[in-house]
Amino acid sequence: MLYKFKSKAAGNLILLEPQGVQFLTLIGKTPTPSGIIEPDQMPKAIADLQEAVRRVEAEQAQAVTEANAQGQATPRFESISLRQRAKPIIDMLQRCHQAGQPIVWGD
């Protein structure tokens, strides 16, 4: 399944199911086949995504520090970070919020 996020204020954003589910879960939305993010919900969604990025990066830094302290190999993480995945979503949320336009997904 693909998640296609659409708005009149931004280009479409298409995410594969795992990333779409992750995004919706991080902003407190239920990952249903269709839905809407209203402009008044967008500042919180942006803050939630930014906090998730900070949290993941702190956890990864801690894991590297612990591995180094124990003389273990440095852990490997996904090649595409949450920061990279969240950037287009955050940009879309910011544009749509400024324009007062909702984001919808689904048919």
N, C-alpha and C positions, 0 to 999 in steps of 0.2 A: 504494500500500500504506500502511496505517496501522500504527503500533506502539501497542498497548494494553498499558500497564503496570498490573499488578494486584497487590494485597496485601490481607491481612486487616487490616492496621494503618492503611491509608490509602485514600482514594478512588482510583478509576481515573484514570490519566493517559494521554491519547491524543495522540500526536504524528504529524505527517505524516512520510512516509518520509525526506526530507532531514534533518529535525531528529532523528528517531529514530536514523538512521545516525550522525549527528554525535555525539549523546549516547553511544551505545554505544561508538563509536570512542574518544571522549575518556576513557572509564573503562576502556578496555582489553578490551572485550568485542567479539566478532565479531558484526556486525549480521546475525544469522540470523533466520528467521521466528519462532523461539521460543527461549526461554532463561530463565535464572534468575540473580538476583543474591542471593547468600547474605548474611545479616546480617554475617558476619565480613569480607566484601568491601566493605561500605558505607563505613567510614571512609576507605579509600583512594579509593573512587569520589568521595566528597565532596571530598576534598583535590585530586584530579585535576581536577574541575570548577572548583573555586575557583582553582586555578593557571591553568587555561585562560582563565578570565575575566580574571585579572590580566594574563596574557600578551597577550591580544587588546587590552585597554584600553591597555597600554603601547605596543603596536605602533601603535595608532590615534593616541595622543598624539604619538608620534615622527613619524608621517606628517604630522600637523597642524603640528608645529614645523618640520619640513623645508620644507613648502609655504610657510609664512609667511616663513621665512628666505630663500627663493628668490623671494618675491613672487608665488607662484602661488595659485590659488584653493584654498580649504580643501577637502580631500577629503571626499566624502560616503560615509557608511557605511550599512549596513542600518538600516532604521527601527526594527527590534526588535533590541536588542543581545543578545549572548550572555548577559550578566548577567540580562537579563529572561527569556530562555528557560530559563536554568539554575535560576532561583529555585524554580519548582514541583518540579523534579526533585530539587534538593537538599533541599527540605522533605520530600518523600516518602522520600528515603533516610534522613534523620534520624529521622523518625517510625518507619519500619520497623526501623531499627537499634535504637532504644530499646525497641521492642516485641519484638525478636528474631524478626521475621517476614521471610521472603524476599519479593522482588519477582519476579514472573514476567511474561513477555510471550509473546504468541502465542495459539494456540487452547487 
